[in-house]
């Protein structure tokens, strides 16, 4: 009598493996897309012309460009972890303007809320979107400029994980089948 492979579990495992391989291939495609996006952000970071600060959406099309905006009467200023232009670690004071716009107004090592009543701010558009003031306001220090190279392109690692999962699933299934046949 010939032993057969169990049909339903085998089809299930093969479908799962095919899905994992498909996800790995998709991640490889995303890797190329992300590389192009990062190259576009690098070019934007070198562009000295001003862009309008985005009023809706995430504004990704103008990230890393210079801009200016009016921050009327900030409703809140809170410290968030940040880095100075000199590489020191400390606090970036982030203002939420009355119109909902976020503005990083400057760097400090002190948690005291700065006395800033708003006004025009120039700087660089960062992901969020938020404006990173350059020059800083309210007597604060300069912050590290938003850098496109801080955005990861880890899609190759993700693809490798999916391919590894597919191989692992096949190995585990074959071992399970061998063990099952040995017990029969």
C-alpha positions in Angstrom: 0.0 0.0 0.0 1.4 3.4 -1.0 1.3 6.2 1.6 -0.3 9.4 0.4 0.3 13.0 1.5 -2.6 14.4 3.4 -4.3 16.6 0.7 -6.0 19.4 2.8 -3.0 20.1 5.1 -0.6 20.0 2.2 -2.7 22.5 0.2 -3.0 24.7 3.2 0.8 24.8 3.8 1.5 25.3 0.1 -1.0 28.2 0.0 0.7 29.7 3.1 4.1 29.3 1.6 3.0 30.9 -1.7 1.5 33.8 0.2 4.8 34.3 2.2 6.8 34.2 -1.0 4.4 36.7 -2.6 4.8 39.0 0.4 8.6 38.8 0.1 8.5 39.7 -3.6 6.2 42.6 -2.8 8.7 43.9 -0.2 11.4 43.8 -2.8 9.2 46.0 -5.0 8.6 48.3 -2.1 12.4 48.6 -1.5 12.8 50.1 -5.0 9.9 52.5 -4.4 11.2 53.6 -1.1 14.7 54.2 -2.6 13.1 56.5 -5.2 11.1 58.3 -2.5 14.3 58.8 -0.4 16.1 60.2 -3.4 13.3 62.6 -4.0 13.5 63.7 -0.3 17.2 64.2 -0.6 16.7 66.4 -3.6 14.0 68.4 -1.7 16.4 68.9 1.2 18.8 70.6 -1.2 16.2 72.8 -2.7 16.4 76.3 -1.2 13.1 77.6 -2.6 10.2 77.8 -0.2 7.1 75.5 -0.4 3.7 76.2 1.0 3.2 74.5 4.3 0.6 71.7 3.8 -2.8 72.6 5.2 -4.3 69.1 4.8 -3.0 65.5 4.6 0.6 64.5 5.5 2.2 66.8 3.0 4.8 64.2 2.0 5.2 65.9 -1.4 6.9 68.9 0.4 8.8 67.1 3.2 12.3 68.5 3.8 11.6 71.7 1.9 11.9 75.2 3.4 8.6 76.9 4.4 7.1 79.6 6.6 3.9 79.9 8.4 2.0 81.9 10.9 1.4 80.3 14.3 -1.3 82.2 15.9 -1.5 81.9 19.7 -0.1 78.4 20.5 -2.6 76.4 22.5 0.1 74.1 23.9 3.9 73.9 24.1 5.3 70.6 25.2 8.8 69.1 25.3 9.6 66.0 23.1 12.9 64.2 23.0 15.2 65.8 20.4 18.6 66.7 19.2 20.3 70.0 18.9 22.1 71.2 15.8 25.4 70.4 17.7 24.3 66.8 18.3 23.3 67.2 22.0 20.4 65.2 23.3 17.6 67.0 25.2 14.2 68.5 24.5 12.6 70.1 21.5 9.8 72.4 22.4 6.8 71.6 20.2 4.0 74.1 19.8 0.5 73.3 18.7 -0.8 76.4 17.0 -4.4 77.5 17.3 -5.0 76.3 13.7 -3.6 72.8 14.7 -0.3 73.1 13.0 2.7 71.7 14.8 5.9 73.7 15.1 9.2 72.6 16.7 10.3 76.0 18.0 13.7 75.1 19.4 16.0 72.9 21.5 16.7 73.1 25.2 18.1 71.0 28.0 15.5 72.5 30.3 11.9 71.3 30.6 10.6 74.7 31.4 7.9 75.8 28.9 9.2 78.8 27.0 7.3 82.0 26.9 6.3 82.2 23.3 3.0 83.8 22.1 3.3 82.8 18.5 4.1 84.6 15.3 5.7 83.9 11.9 8.1 81.0 11.8 10.4 79.8 9.0 12.0 76.5 8.8 12.0 73.0 7.3 8.9 70.8 6.8 9.4 67.5 8.6 7.2 64.4 8.6 4.0 64.8 10.5 3.8 67.4 9.0 5.4 69.8 11.3 7.7 72.8 10.8 11.1 72.7 12.4 12.0 76.3 13.1 15.2 77.5 11.5 16.1 79.9 13.1 14.6 78.8 16.4 12.4 81.2 18.3 11.8 82.1 22.0 15.5 82.2 22.8 15.9 78.5 22.2 18.9 76.7 20.5 18.9 75.4 17.0 17.6 71.9 16.4 19.0 69.2 14.2 17.7 69.7 10.7 15.3 67.0 9.5 17.3 64.5 7.5 15.8 62.1 4.9 18.5 59.6 5.7 16.8 59.1 9.1 13.9 57.4 7.3 14.6 53.7 7.1 14.5 51.6 3.9 14.3 48.2 5.6 12.2 46.4 2.9 15.1 44.0 2.0 15.1 42.8 5.6 11.3 42.3 5.5 11.6 40.4 2.3 14.3 38.2 3.8 11.9 37.5 6.8 9.1 36.4 4.5 11.4 34.1 2.5 12.7 32.7 5.8 9.2 32.1 7.1 8.3 30.3 3.8 11.4 28.0 4.1 10.7 27.4 7.8 7.1 26.4 7.1 8.2 23.9 4.4 10.8 22.4 6.7 8.5 22.1 9.6 5.8 20.5 7.4 8.2 18.0 5.9 9.4 17.1 9.4 5.9 16.7 10.7 5.0 14.4 7.7 8.1 12.3 8.4 7.3 12.0 12.0 3.7 11.1 11.2 4.8 8.4 8.8 7.2 7.0 11.3 4.4 6.7 13.9 2.0 4.9 11.5 
